[in-house]
């Protein structure tokens, strides 16, 4: 590994670990529907049980690029004559082999479902436990140092250890509206502006508080029926903390109610395309490819994303009695 590539990886790893303004929430490109990551009120929108898994290899072709894993489970429940939804979400972001940078978020969500002025309205709340772990060491043994004053030149000590582990709790809330073919919602995430305490650099043991900025999201989706078996679904997802803004816009073509073809644009980051298929038994499979246009991602081979999901309903049989003697 060349010296410059190693330093690039080091700088990028430290940016991911120690700069929360650069550590934005993970965004996926298989937009077959909004998820609890986008808005906690999106739990079980169709009153079905839902299980989903996603894997994303971001910026493939760049050494030690991030790997992202997602698991989501959602369930509808009826309580006191009202409809509710509960869910649990796990997401893990890993990067590096020499330096293992692991970011994990485990969330528990709840949604209350009601009707408001003819609209289906969901009110959602999510509690997250967020953890960050950084461990490993850089081996500088085979590098040829030109500048003895270089801060990365460790001299005889060619192994520079990095160890940091910390966690915090945060809260998100959202509202989601749906009426016929129109859906939209709003979310506030990282409400508590939680802080993590971590080491600042690899050269000292000084610590600093790292803050998760409060983020505001808006999502929109419309189902436009072109023909009997042909639909077009434009969507938008935007997120901002007023320091950084991300905008996703695109559309999905739905053919024969089963085949999904999507294309979209993520502002100042990537252009993405996706394909998915929903089987009659409720199984969904999908793939998305991101072509990077940012200064970092344009040097990669793009990002690859796989999705596997299953949605189903549990029917409760009610006994019918022909005589009060059997009650």
C-alpha positions as CSV (number, residue, x, y, z in Angstrom):
1,X,0.0,0.0,0.0
2,X,1.4,3.4,-1.0
3,X,2.1,6.1,1.6
4,X,-0.4,8.5,0.1
5,X,-3.2,5.9,-0.1
6,X,-2.6,5.0,3.6
7,X,-2.7,8.6,4.7
8,X,-5.9,9.1,2.7
9,X,-7.5,6.2,4.4
10,X,-6.3,7.4,7.8
11,X,-7.7,10.9,7.2
12,X,-11.0,9.5,6.0
13,X,-11.3,7.1,8.9
14,X,-10.7,9.9,11.4
15,X,-13.3,12.1,9.6
16,X,-15.9,9.4,9.9
17,X,-15.1,8.7,13.5
18,X,-14.5,12.1,15.0
19,X,-16.5,14.6,12.9
20,X,-20.2,14.2,13.3
21,X,-20.9,16.8,10.7
22,X,-19.4,14.5,8.2
23,X,-21.1,11.4,9.7
24,X,-24.4,11.8,8.0
25,X,-27.2,9.2,8.4
26,X,-26.9,6.3,6.0
27,X,-29.0,6.6,2.9
28,X,-30.1,3.7,0.7
29,X,-31.1,3.7,-2.9
30,X,-33.6,0.8,-3.2
31,X,-36.6,3.1,-2.9
32,X,-39.4,0.6,-3.2
33,X,-41.0,2.5,-0.3
34,X,-40.1,4.7,2.6
35,X,-38.8,3.1,5.8
36,X,-38.6,3.7,9.5
37,X,-35.1,5.1,8.9
38,X,-36.7,7.9,6.9
39,X,-39.5,8.5,9.3
40,X,-40.5,6.4,12.4
41,X,-44.2,7.0,11.5
42,X,-43.7,4.7,8.4
43,X,-44.0,1.5,10.5
44,X,-46.2,-1.1,8.8
45,X,-48.0,1.4,6.5
46,X,-50.1,-1.3,4.9
47,X,-50.9,-3.0,8.2
48,X,-48.6,-5.9,7.4
49,X,-45.7,-7.6,9.1
50,X,-42.5,-6.6,7.4
51,X,-39.0,-8.0,7.6
52,X,-36.1,-6.4,5.6
53,X,-32.4,-6.8,5.1
54,X,-30.0,-4.6,3.1
55,X,-26.3,-4.7,2.4
56,X,-24.5,-1.8,0.8
57,X,-20.8,-1.7,-0.4
58,X,-20.1,2.0,-0.6
59,X,-17.4,3.4,-2.9
60,X,-16.3,-0.1,-4.1
61,X,-12.8,-0.1,-5.6
62,X,-11.4,2.2,-2.8
63,X,-9.4,0.2,-0.3
64,X,-11.2,-0.5,2.9
65,X,-14.4,1.2,1.7
66,X,-17.5,1.1,4.0
67,X,-19.8,-1.8,4.3
68,X,-23.3,-1.1,5.6
69,X,-25.8,-3.7,7.0
70,X,-29.5,-3.1,7.8
71,X,-32.1,-5.2,9.5
72,X,-35.7,-4.0,10.1
73,X,-38.7,-5.7,11.6
74,X,-42.2,-4.1,11.8
75,X,-45.5,-5.4,13.1
76,X,-49.0,-4.0,13.3
77,X,-50.9,-4.3,16.5
78,X,-54.5,-3.6,17.7
79,X,-55.0,-2.3,21.2
80,X,-58.1,-0.8,22.8
81,X,-59.8,-0.7,19.4
82,X,-57.0,1.4,17.8
83,X,-54.3,0.5,15.3
84,X,-50.6,0.8,16.2
85,X,-47.2,-0.2,14.9
86,X,-44.0,-1.4,16.5
87,X,-40.6,-2.0,15.1
88,X,-36.9,-2.6,15.7
89,X,-34.1,-1.5,13.4
90,X,-30.4,-2.4,13.4
91,X,-27.8,-0.7,11.2
92,X,-24.1,-1.2,11.2
93,X,-21.5,0.7,9.2
94,X,-18.1,-0.9,9.0
95,X,-14.9,0.5,7.4
96,X,-11.3,-0.6,7.3
97,X,-9.2,-3.7,8.0
98,X,-6.1,-2.3,9.6
99,X,-8.3,0.2,11.4
100,X,-11.8,-1.1,12.2
101,X,-14.2,1.8,12.4
102,X,-17.7,0.5,13.4
103,X,-20.8,2.7,13.8
104,X,-23.9,0.9,15.1
105,X,-27.5,2.2,15.6
106,X,-30.2,0.1,17.3
107,X,-33.7,1.7,17.3
108,X,-37.0,0.8,18.8
109,X,-40.0,2.5,17.1
110,X,-43.7,3.0,17.8
111,X,-46.4,4.5,15.6
112,X,-50.0,5.5,16.5
113,X,-52.4,5.3,13.5
114,X,-55.5,7.4,13.1
115,X,-57.7,9.4,10.6
116,X,-57.4,13.1,10.3
117,X,-59.7,15.1,7.9
118,X,-59.9,12.1,5.6
119,X,-56.1,11.4,5.7
120,X,-54.5,8.3,7.2
121,X,-52.2,9.8,9.7
122,X,-49.4,8.1,11.6
123,X,-47.5,9.6,14.5
124,X,-44.2,7.9,15.2
125,X,-41.5,7.9,17.9
126,X,-38.1,6.1,17.8
127,X,-35.5,5.6,20.6
128,X,-32.0,4.9,19.3
129,X,-28.9,3.6,21.0
130,X,-25.8,4.8,19.0
131,X,-22.4,3.3,19.5
132,X,-19.0,4.0,17.8
133,X,-16.0,1.8,18.0
134,X,-12.5,2.4,16.6
135,X,-9.7,-0.1,17.1
136,X,-6.6,-1.5,15.4
137,X,-3.3,-0.1,14.3
138,X,-1.4,1.3,11.3
139,X,1.7,-0.5,10.2
140,X,4.2,2.0,8.8
141,X,7.1,-0.5,8.5
142,X,7.3,-0.7,4.7
143,X,6.8,3.0,4.1
144,X,9.6,5.3,2.9
145,X,9.5,8.5,4.8
146,X,10.8,11.6,3.0
147,X,10.2,14.0,5.8
148,X,11.4,13.0,9.3
149,X,9.2,15.8,10.8
150,X,6.1,14.2,9.3
151,X,3.6,13.7,12.2
152,X,2.8,10.2,10.9
153,X,6.5,9.2,11.1
154,X,6.6,7.2,14.3
155,X,10.3,6.2,13.9
156,X,11.0,2.9,15.6
157,X,7.4,2.6,16.7
158,X,5.9,1.5,13.5
159,X,2.6,0.3,15.0
160,X,0.3,3.2,16.0
161,X,-2.6,1.8,18.1
162,X,-6.1,3.4,18.0
163,X,-8.8,2.3,20.5
164,X,-12.0,4.1,21.2
165,X,-15.5,2.9,22.2
166,X,-18.5,4.9,23.3
167,X,-22.3,5.1,23.1
168,X,-25.3,7.4,23.6
169,X,-29.1,7.5,23.4
170,X,-31.2,9.7,21.1
171,X,-34.8,10.2,20.1
172,X,-36.6,10.9,16.7
173,X,-40.2,11.7,16.0
174,X,-42.3,12.0,12.8
175,X,-45.7,12.3,11.2
176,X,-46.8,10.7,8.0
177,X,-49.9,11.4,5.9
178,X,-51.5,9.2,3.2
179,X,-54.6,9.8,1.1
180,X,-55.3,7.7,-2.0
181,X,-52.1,8.0,-4.1
182,X,-50.4,10.8,-2.2
183,X,-48.0,10.3,0.7
184,X,-45.8,12.8,2.6
185,X,-44.3,13.2,6.0
186,X,-41.9,15.2,8.3
187,X,-39.3,14.0,10.7
188,X,-37.0,15.5,13.4
189,X,-34.1,13.1,14.3
190,X,-31.4,13.3,16.9
191,X,-33.7,15.5,19.0
192,X,-31.5,15.4,22.1
193,X,-28.4,16.6,20.2
194,X,-26.6,13.8,22.0
195,X,-22.8,13.9,22.4
196,X,-20.2,11.1,22.2
197,X,-16.8,11.3,24.0
198,X,-13.9,10.0,22.0
199,X,-10.2,10.4,21.5
200,X,-9.3,13.2,19.2
201,X,-6.2,12.0,17.3
202,X,-3.9,9.0,17.1
203,X,-1.0,10.9,18.6
204,X,-2.5,11.8,22.0
205,X,-5.1,10.7,24.5
206,X,-7.0,14.0,24.6
207,X,-10.8,13.7,24.5
208,X,-13.5,15.8,23.0
209,X,-17.3,15.7,22.8
210,X,-18.7,14.9,19.4
211,X,-22.3,16.1,18.8
212,X,-25.0,14.5,16.7
213,X,-26.7,17.5,15.1
214,X,-30.5,17.7,15.1
215,X,-31.8,16.9,11.6
216,X,-35.0,17.8,9.8
217,X,-36.4,15.6,7.0
218,X,-39.3,15.8,4.5
219,X,-40.5,13.0,2.3
220,X,-42.9,12.9,-0.6
221,X,-44.3,10.1,-2.8
222,X,-47.1,10.1,-5.4
223,X,-48.5,7.1,-7.3
224,X,-49.3,8.2,-10.8
225,X,-51.3,5.5,-12.7
226,X,-50.5,5.7,-16.4
227,X,-52.2,2.6,-17.6
228,X,-53.9,-0.4,-16.0
229,X,-50.6,-2.2,-15.3
230,X,-48.2,0.7,-15.5
231,X,-47.5,3.2,-12.7
232,X,-45.0,6.0,-12.2
233,X,-44.0,7.0,-8.6
234,X,-42.0,10.2,-8.2
235,X,-40.4,10.6,-4.8
236,X,-38.3,13.1,-2.8
237,X,-36.4,12.8,0.4
238,X,-34.6,15.8,1.8
239,X,-32.6,16.2,5.1
240,X,-30.8,19.1,6.6
241,X,-29.1,20.1,9.9
242,X,-28.5,23.6,8.4
243,X,-24.8,22.9,8.0
244,X,-25.3,20.1,5.5
245,X,-28.3,19.4,3.2
246,X,-29.0,16.2,1.3
247,X,-31.7,16.0,-1.4
248,X,-32.8,12.7,-3.1
249,X,-35.2,13.0,-6.0
250,X,-36.2,10.3,-8.5
251,X,-39.0,8.1,-9.8
252,X,-40.0,4.5,-9.9
253,X,-41.8,2.8,-12.8
254,X,-43.9,-0.1,-11.6
255,X,-44.8,-2.6,-14.2
256,X,-47.5,-5.3,-13.8
257,X,-47.6,-4.5,-10.1
258,X,-44.5,-6.5,-9.5
259,X,-41.5,-5.1,-11.4
260,X,-39.8,-1.9,-10.1
261,X,-37.4,0.2,-12.2
262,X,-36.0,3.3,-10.5
263,X,-33.7,6.2,-11.1
264,X,-32.7,9.1,-8.9
265,X,-30.2,11.8,-8.1
266,X,-28.6,12.6,-4.7
267,X,-27.4,16.2,-4.6
268,X,-23.7,16.6,-4.9
269,X,-23.2,12.9,-4.2
270,X,-24.4,10.4,-6.8
271,X,-26.8,9.3,-9.5
272,X,-28.4,6.0,-8.8
273,X,-30.5,3.3,-10.5
274,X,-32.4,0.4,-9.0
275,X,-34.4,-2.6,-10.0
276,X,-36.7,-4.7,-7.9
277,X,-39.3,-7.4,-8.1
278,X,-42.2,-8.2,-5.7
279,X,-43.4,-11.8,-5.8
280,X,-47.0,-12.7,-5.1
281,X,-46.1,-14.4,-1.8
282,X,-44.8,-11.0,-0.5
283,X,-41.1,-11.5,-1.0
284,X,-39.2,-8.5,-2.5
285,X,-35.7,-8.5,-4.0
286,X,-33.9,-5.4,-5.2
287,X,-30.5,-4.1,-6.4
288,X,-29.3,-0.5,-6.7
289,X,-26.1,1.0,-8.2
290,X,-24.8,4.5,-7.3
291,X,-22.5,6.3,-9.7
292,X,-20.6,8.8,-7.6
293,X,-20.2,12.4,-8.6
294,X,-18.6,13.9,-5.5
295,X,-14.8,14.5,-5.2
296,X,-14.4,11.3,-3.1
297,X,-16.8,8.9,-4.7
298,X,-15.9,9.6,-8.3
299,X,-12.6,7.8,-7.8
300,X,-14.5,4.6,-6.9
301,X,-16.3,2.0,-8.9
302,X,-19.6,3.1,-7.5
303,X,-21.7,1.7,-4.7
304,X,-23.7,-1.6,-4.8
305,X,-26.8,-2.3,-2.7
306,X,-28.8,-5.5,-2.3
307,X,-32.2,-5.8,-0.6
308,X,-34.3,-8.7,0.5
309,X,-37.7,-8.2,2.2
310,X,-40.8,-10.1,3.1
311,X,-44.3,-8.7,4.0
312,X,-47.3,-10.7,5.1
313,X,-50.5,-10.6,7.1
314,X,-51.6,-12.9,9.9
315,X,-55.3,-13.7,9.6
316,X,-57.1,-14.4,12.8
317,X,-59.9,-16.9,12.5
318,X,-63.0,-16.1,14.5
319,X,-65.3,-19.0,15.5
320,X,-68.9,-18.7,14.6
321,X,-71.5,-20.3,16.8
322,X,-75.0,-21.4,15.7
323,X,-76.3,-21.8,19.2
324,X,-75.7,-20.0,22.5
325,X,-75.1,-23.4,24.1
326,X,-71.5,-23.3,22.6
327,X,-70.5,-19.9,23.8
